[in-house]
Structures are given as structure tokens and as C-alpha cells.
Amino acid sequence: MSISHTLLGLLESGPRHGYDLKRAFDERFGHDRQLHYGQVYSTMSRLLKNGLVEVEGIEAGEGPDRKRYAITDAGVTDVDTWLGRPEKPEPYLQSVLYSKVVLSLLTGRDAAHLLDVQRTEHLRLMRELTRRKRDGDLADQLICDHALFHLEADLRWLELAAARLDKLAAEVRS
């Protein structure tokens, strides 16, 4: 996820303080990983330097002065360009799971056990995401669906790898 583009997009609805941006980000996108305040302010500093936001006002408070940021025309154009550009699909051709299976076979360890343990962990996480999806709002449901579909694909690969383990072991050892 591009945090800078997401914060810019949040600013399109109107100027906000860094605290308000963090809160809006966490509410919409931070279900699993909330932003740190330092990350918000360093991102806003970079966007300001690049001319994508401007400081619309500064308010004195009990602590440091609070800057209110507004998106510039260049910032709107940048968000528009980012939203219109498709993301590169990631094929995961050399996944960590594949590497672990091959290394297990190369070192004489039990690759079938590794696949079983991984399958158990995938199923545990799928149950957890299914519960979260059931109790969540539409945004959370969509996020969980995305993760579940990827986990289902991983499970299919785990089953296929287990079915081909003897053949893979012969190839790896030759």
C-alpha cells in the first residue's frame, strides 16, 4: 500500500491535521497495522517538500503547533495517476514455502511434516479471518476475502507439493 497516496487521497475531502489523517487512515485501512504518528508526519513532510500538499494553517495548542494540511492540484493529479495505474500482479515464483520444502529435502529433514505444520497454520488463520469477516463491516469483509483467497491458493499448492513430494525429492537429490 502506498501510504503517501492514501494520505493524499484522504486529504481530497478537505484539509486535516496529522492526527486526523492518522485516525482516518487507521479507521479505513489500518485494521491489521495502524500507522505510527512519526510515519504520518515524515510522510507529510515529504509530500510538502514535493509540492503535493501545503500547510493551510497552523494552530497553537498545549503541545507543539498543529499544522493543517491541504492537498495541492499537483497532489490531486498524483493521486489520480496512481489510482489509474494497475498494480503489478505478484506471481510468488520463489516463495518462502517452496524454499523451505527444497531445503528440507536437501538436508534430509521431513518435508512432509513441514507441509503438514504449514497447512495447520494456514487453516488456523483461515478460521480466524472467517470469524473476523463474519463480525466485520463491508470493508473488513473485503479485506478478509482477499486474504482468504490467497490462503486458499496456498493450501492448494501445499496439497500439490505434498502429492509430488517423492518426485521432488528424487529431483532435488540427483
N, C-alpha and C positions, 0 to 999 in steps of 0.2 A: 504494500500500500504506500502511496506517495503521501506522506504526512503534509508536506508543504502544499500540494494541490488540494488536499482535503481541507486544510485550514483556509486556503484561499476561497474554496467553494462555500465554506461556512460564512465567510465574510460577504458573499454576494447578497445575502439577505439584509445586510446592514452592518455598520461599524460595531466593533466589540472590543472589550478589554481582553488581555491574555487569559485571565481567569475564566471569563465567559467562553472563550474559544475552547479551553481545555474541558470545561464542563460539557459543552455541546458535542465535542469530539467523543468524549468518554461515553456520553449517553447514546450516541448513534453508532459509533464504531469501536469503542473500547471495551466490549463485553469480555474479551479474554485478556486484553493487555491495555491498560489505561496509560495515557501519556503522562510523563513527568513534567512538572512545571518548567524545569530547565530546558526540556526539549521544545516546549511551546515557545519560550522566549528566544532561544537560539534560532529557531526556525523563523520567527517573526523578524528578528534582526537581519537574517539573510535575505528574506523577502523585501524588507525595507531597503537594504543596500542595493538589491537588484531592481528596484523601482516597481515592484509588483504590489506593494502596499504603501500606505502613507500613514503618518500619525495625524489623526483628525483632531485630537485634543489630549491634553494632559490634565489630570485631576490630582490634587494633593489629597493624601489620606493619612491615616495613622502611621503607615509604613512608608515604603518608597512611593514616589509619584506613579500614578496609574495612567498608562498610555492607552488611548482608544485608537485602534487600527481600522483603516478602511481600505478596501481593495481599489486599485487604480484600473484604468482602462487596459493597461498592459497586463495586469493581473487577470482580468476577465478574459482577455484573449488567450492567455496562457492556460487557464482552466479549460476554455473551450477547445483548444488544441489537444490538451491531454485527454479530455473526455472523448474526443473524436478518434483518437488513435487506439487501435486494437492492442490488447496485451498479447505478448508472445506466449503461446502455449508451451508449457514445460513438459517435455517427454520423460524426464527422470530416467534417462538411459543407463546411468551408473548410480543406482540408488544405494543407500547405506545397507539396506536389507540384502541386496544382491551381493555386495562386498562381504558382508558377514557370512553368508552361505558359502561363498567360494573360499574364504579364509578358513572357515570351519573344516571344509573338506580338505584343503591343503595341509592343515595342521593336525589332521586326524581326530578332530572333535566331532561331536554328534550334531550334524546339521539338521537332522530331523527334529531333534529336541529343540534346537534354536527356532525352527519354523513353528513348532507347537507352542512354545512360550510366546512368540510374537503373535500368533493367531489369538491366543488367550488375551493378550494385551489389547489387540485391535477390537475384539468383541467387548471387552470391558469398557473401552472408550465409546464404542458404538451405543452401548446401553446407556451410558451417561449422557451422551448427546441426544439420544431419543427422549430421555426424561426431560432434558432441558428444552428440547423442541416442543414437547407437549405442553410445557408450562410457560413458554415464552411468547412474546409478541411476534408479529409477522416478520419483522427484521431478524429477530433471533432465530425464527424457524428457517428462514432462507440461509442464514449463516450455517446453521446446523445441517441443513440438507446438503450444502456444498461440501462440508467436511465428511458427512456420511457417505456421499457418493465416492469421494476419494478413498475412504477407508474400505468401501465395498470393492473397489478396483484392487486395492492392496490385498484384500482377502482372496480374491480370485487368483492373483499372482502367487500368493502363499500356497494355495492348493495346487496350482500348476507346478510350482517349484518342487513341492513335496512329491508329486506324481512323477517328476522327471529326475529326482534326486540321484538315483542309481546311475542313470546315463550321464548326468552332470559330473558325478564323482569319477566315473571312468575317464571322461574327457579331461578333467582337471588334473588327474594323476598321471596322464600319459605325456 
